[in-house]
Amino acid sequence: MKRVLLALLLLLLIGGGAAWYWQSQLIGTAGRWYLGRIASRENASGTLDERRRILAQMNRYLLMPPPADAQVPELFDLVTQLSSRIATGEISLNWAAYIYTTYQRDMIQQRPDGLPRRSSDEVGAQLARYVEFFHIQKRPDQRGVTVSDLMGTGDDVISLDEIKEAERTGKQIDLRNRGAK
């Protein structure tokens, strides 16, 4: 019994260490799965409510009006495809915003009614063309999304005391590496 418990404990430690090491990939996979479940559930019911809400929030962050309902399913497929690549750091948030806004702009210009709608595979192929065309590569210093990023540990926040101290001493606050470990 002791050997079984020891083996189980060792297995849990190794599994936990592996999960911690590959947490960005796990977060990316979970995000893609979650968004895919939303899309498949709404495709089955014929609604756009949750996808529309998510994309409206994203467009609000990008200072854009919400997308037309005809564009929502395809844009949501793009966001689903981008999610795991953002989580692993393969595509930075800046590049993801550029790709998303470019894709949406092209949709409005070329297919304002969203027809013909691209399949998820075609959206993925277009994303791959963007990555290849712009030579988007993961920067060596770019880490992926971690659990602490999702939990909001606050290590990327500048306190008022830090600002006052920098002002008093004339020291510059380096914002480029805030939150980087």
C-alpha positions as a Markdown table, in Angstrom:
| # | Residue | x | y | z |
|---|---|---|---|---|
| 1 | Met | 0.0 | 0.0 | 0.0 |
| 2 | Lys | 2.9 | 2.4 | 0.8 |
| 3 | Arg | 4.4 | 1.8 | -2.6 |
| 4 | Val | 1.1 | 2.5 | -4.3 |
| 5 | Leu | 0.7 | 5.8 | -2.3 |
| 6 | Leu | 4.3 | 6.7 | -3.0 |
| 7 | Ala | 3.9 | 6.0 | -6.7 |
| 8 | Leu | 0.6 | 8.0 | -6.8 |
| 9 | Leu | 2.3 | 10.9 | -5.0 |
| 10 | Leu | 5.2 | 10.9 | -7.4 |
| 11 | Leu | 2.8 | 10.7 | -10.3 |
| 12 | Leu | 0.9 | 13.7 | -9.0 |
| 13 | Leu | 4.1 | 15.7 | -8.4 |
| 14 | Ile | 5.4 | 15.0 | -11.9 |
| 15 | Gly | 2.0 | 15.7 | -13.5 |
| 16 | Gly | 1.6 | 18.9 | -11.5 |
| 17 | Gly | 5.1 | 20.0 | -12.5 |
| 18 | Ala | 4.4 | 19.2 | -16.2 |
| 19 | Ala | 1.1 | 21.1 | -16.0 |
| 20 | Trp | 2.9 | 24.1 | -14.4 |
| 21 | Tyr | 5.7 | 24.0 | -17.0 |
| 22 | Trp | 3.2 | 23.8 | -20.0 |
| 23 | Gln | 0.5 | 26.0 | -18.4 |
| 24 | Ser | 0.4 | 28.4 | -21.5 |
| 25 | Gln | -0.3 | 25.5 | -23.8 |
| 26 | Leu | -3.0 | 24.1 | -21.4 |
| 27 | Ile | -4.6 | 27.6 | -21.1 |
| 28 | Gly | -4.5 | 28.0 | -24.9 |
| 29 | Thr | -6.1 | 24.6 | -25.4 |
| 30 | Ala | -8.7 | 25.3 | -22.7 |
| 31 | Gly | -9.5 | 28.7 | -24.2 |
| 32 | Arg | -9.9 | 27.2 | -27.7 |
| 33 | Trp | -12.1 | 24.4 | -26.4 |
| 34 | Tyr | -14.3 | 26.8 | -24.4 |
| 35 | Leu | -14.8 | 29.2 | -27.4 |
| 36 | Gly | -15.4 | 26.2 | -29.6 |
| 37 | Arg | -18.1 | 24.9 | -27.3 |
| 38 | Ile | -19.8 | 28.4 | -27.3 |
| 39 | Ala | -19.8 | 28.4 | -31.1 |
| 40 | Ser | -21.1 | 24.8 | -31.5 |
| 41 | Arg | -23.8 | 25.4 | -28.8 |
| 42 | Glu | -25.0 | 28.5 | -30.6 |
| 43 | Asn | -24.8 | 27.0 | -34.0 |
| 44 | Ala | -27.1 | 24.2 | -32.8 |
| 45 | Ser | -29.6 | 26.6 | -31.3 |
| 46 | Gly | -29.3 | 29.2 | -34.2 |
| 47 | Thr | -28.4 | 32.1 | -31.9 |
| 48 | Leu | -25.6 | 34.5 | -31.8 |
| 49 | Asp | -26.0 | 36.0 | -28.3 |
| 50 | Glu | -22.9 | 34.9 | -26.5 |
| 51 | Arg | -20.6 | 35.3 | -29.6 |
| 52 | Arg | -22.1 | 38.7 | -30.3 |
| 53 | Arg | -21.5 | 39.8 | -26.7 |
| 54 | Ile | -17.9 | 38.6 | -26.7 |
| 55 | Leu | -17.1 | 40.2 | -30.1 |
| 56 | Ala | -18.8 | 43.5 | -29.1 |
| 57 | Gln | -16.6 | 43.6 | -26.0 |
| 58 | Met | -13.5 | 42.9 | -28.1 |
| 59 | Asn | -14.4 | 45.6 | -30.6 |
| 60 | Arg | -15.0 | 48.0 | -27.7 |
| 61 | Tyr | -11.4 | 47.3 | -26.5 |
| 62 | Leu | -10.2 | 48.1 | -30.0 |
| 63 | Leu | -12.4 | 51.2 | -30.2 |
| 64 | Met | -14.5 | 49.8 | -33.0 |
| 65 | Pro | -18.3 | 49.5 | -33.4 |
| 66 | Pro | -19.7 | 46.0 | -32.8 |
| 67 | Pro | -19.6 | 43.8 | -35.9 |
| 68 | Ala | -22.7 | 43.1 | -37.9 |
| 69 | Asp | -24.6 | 39.9 | -37.1 |
| 70 | Ala | -23.7 | 38.5 | -40.5 |
| 71 | Gln | -20.0 | 38.7 | -39.6 |
| 72 | Val | -20.2 | 37.4 | -36.1 |
| 73 | Pro | -19.8 | 33.6 | -36.7 |
| 74 | Glu | -16.7 | 34.0 | -38.9 |
| 75 | Leu | -15.1 | 36.6 | -36.7 |
| 76 | Phe | -15.7 | 34.3 | -33.7 |
| 77 | Asp | -14.0 | 31.5 | -35.6 |
| 78 | Leu | -11.0 | 33.8 | -36.1 |
| 79 | Val | -10.9 | 34.7 | -32.4 |
| 80 | Thr | -11.1 | 31.0 | -31.5 |
| 81 | Gln | -8.2 | 30.2 | -33.8 |
| 82 | Leu | -6.2 | 33.1 | -32.3 |
| 83 | Ser | -6.9 | 32.3 | -28.7 |
| 84 | Ser | -4.4 | 29.4 | -28.3 |
| 85 | Arg | -1.7 | 31.2 | -30.3 |
| 86 | Ile | -2.1 | 34.2 | -28.0 |
| 87 | Ala | -2.0 | 32.1 | -24.9 |
| 88 | Thr | 1.3 | 30.4 | -25.9 |
| 89 | Gly | 2.8 | 33.8 | -26.9 |
| 90 | Glu | 3.1 | 32.6 | -30.6 |
| 91 | Ile | 1.2 | 35.7 | -31.6 |
| 92 | Ser | 1.4 | 38.8 | -29.4 |
| 93 | Leu | -1.7 | 40.7 | -28.4 |
| 94 | Asn | -0.6 | 43.6 | -30.6 |
| 95 | Trp | -0.4 | 41.3 | -33.7 |
| 96 | Ala | -3.6 | 39.6 | -32.8 |
| 97 | Ala | -5.4 | 43.0 | -32.6 |
| 98 | Tyr | -3.9 | 43.9 | -36.0 |
| 99 | Ile | -4.9 | 40.6 | -37.6 |
| 100 | Tyr | -8.4 | 40.8 | -36.1 |
| 101 | Thr | -9.0 | 44.4 | -37.3 |
| 102 | Thr | -7.5 | 43.7 | -40.7 |
| 103 | Tyr | -9.7 | 40.6 | -41.1 |
| 104 | Gln | -12.8 | 42.5 | -40.0 |
| 105 | Arg | -12.0 | 45.4 | -42.3 |
| 106 | Asp | -11.5 | 43.0 | -45.3 |
| 107 | Met | -14.8 | 41.3 | -44.5 |
| 108 | Ile | -16.7 | 44.7 | -44.4 |
| 109 | Gln | -15.1 | 45.7 | -47.8 |
| 110 | Gln | -15.4 | 42.3 | -49.6 |
| 111 | Arg | -18.3 | 40.6 | -48.0 |
| 112 | Pro | -20.4 | 43.0 | -45.9 |
| 113 | Asp | -23.2 | 40.5 | -45.7 |
| 114 | Gly | -20.8 | 37.8 | -44.5 |
| 115 | Leu | -21.5 | 35.6 | -47.6 |
| 116 | Pro | -20.0 | 33.3 | -48.7 |
| 117 | Arg | -19.1 | 32.4 | -45.1 |
| 118 | Arg | -15.7 | 30.9 | -44.7 |
| 119 | Ser | -15.5 | 27.6 | -42.9 |
| 120 | Ser | -13.3 | 27.3 | -39.7 |
| 121 | Asp | -10.6 | 25.7 | -41.8 |
| 122 | Glu | -10.7 | 28.5 | -44.3 |
| 123 | Val | -10.4 | 31.0 | -41.5 |
| 124 | Gly | -7.4 | 29.1 | -40.2 |
| 125 | Ala | -5.8 | 29.1 | -43.6 |
| 126 | Gln | -6.3 | 32.9 | -43.8 |
| 127 | Leu | -4.7 | 33.3 | -40.4 |
| 128 | Ala | -1.8 | 31.2 | -41.5 |
| 129 | Arg | -1.4 | 33.4 | -44.5 |
| 130 | Tyr | -1.3 | 36.5 | -42.3 |
| 131 | Val | 1.3 | 34.9 | -40.0 |
| 132 | Glu | 3.4 | 33.9 | -43.0 |
| 133 | Phe | 3.0 | 37.3 | -44.8 |
| 134 | Phe | 3.9 | 39.4 | -41.8 |
| 135 | His | 6.6 | 36.9 | -40.6 |
| 136 | Ile | 5.0 | 36.7 | -37.2 |
| 137 | Gln | 7.2 | 34.7 | -34.9 |
| 138 | Lys | 7.3 | 34.1 | -31.2 |
| 139 | Arg | 9.8 | 36.4 | -29.6 |
| 140 | Pro | 12.3 | 34.5 | -27.5 |
| 141 | Asp | 11.6 | 36.7 | -24.5 |
| 142 | Gln | 7.9 | 36.5 | -24.9 |
| 143 | Arg | 6.3 | 34.2 | -22.4 |
| 144 | Gly | 2.8 | 32.8 | -22.8 |
| 145 | Val | -0.2 | 33.5 | -20.6 |
| 146 | Thr | 0.3 | 32.0 | -17.1 |
| 147 | Val | -2.1 | 31.3 | -14.3 |
| 148 | Ser | -0.8 | 34.3 | -12.4 |
| 149 | Asp | -1.7 | 36.5 | -15.5 |
| 150 | Leu | -5.3 | 35.1 | -15.3 |
| 151 | Met | -5.5 | 35.6 | -11.5 |
| 152 | Gly | -4.3 | 39.2 | -11.8 |
| 153 | Thr | -1.5 | 39.1 | -9.2 |
| 154 | Gly | -1.0 | 42.8 | -9.6 |
| 155 | Asp | 2.8 | 42.6 | -10.3 |
| 156 | Asp | 2.2 | 44.7 | -13.4 |
| 157 | Val | 0.7 | 47.6 | -11.5 |
| 158 | Ile | 2.5 | 50.7 | -10.5 |
| 159 | Ser | 1.6 | 52.0 | -7.1 |
| 160 | Leu | 1.1 | 55.7 | -6.2 |
| 161 | Asp | 4.0 | 55.4 | -3.8 |
| 162 | Glu | 6.3 | 54.3 | -6.7 |
| 163 | Ile | 5.2 | 57.2 | -8.9 |
| 164 | Lys | 5.7 | 59.7 | -6.1 |
| 165 | Glu | 9.2 | 58.2 | -5.3 |
| 166 | Ala | 10.2 | 58.4 | -8.9 |
| 167 | Glu | 9.0 | 62.0 | -9.2 |
| 168 | Arg | 10.8 | 62.9 | -6.0 |
| 169 | Thr | 14.1 | 61.3 | -7.0 |
| 170 | Gly | 13.9 | 62.1 | -10.7 |
| 171 | Lys | 14.2 | 58.4 | -11.5 |
| 172 | Gln | 12.5 | 57.0 | -14.6 |
| 173 | Ile | 10.0 | 54.1 | -14.3 |
| 174 | Asp | 10.7 | 51.5 | -16.9 |
| 175 | Leu | 7.3 | 50.3 | -18.2 |
| 176 | Arg | 8.7 | 47.9 | -20.8 |
| 177 | Asn | 9.5 | 45.1 | -18.4 |
| 178 | Arg | 6.7 | 45.6 | -15.9 |
| 179 | Gly | 5.3 | 42.2 | -14.9 |
| 180 | Ala | 8.1 | 40.3 | -16.7 |
| 181 | Lys | 9.8 | 37.7 | -14.6 |
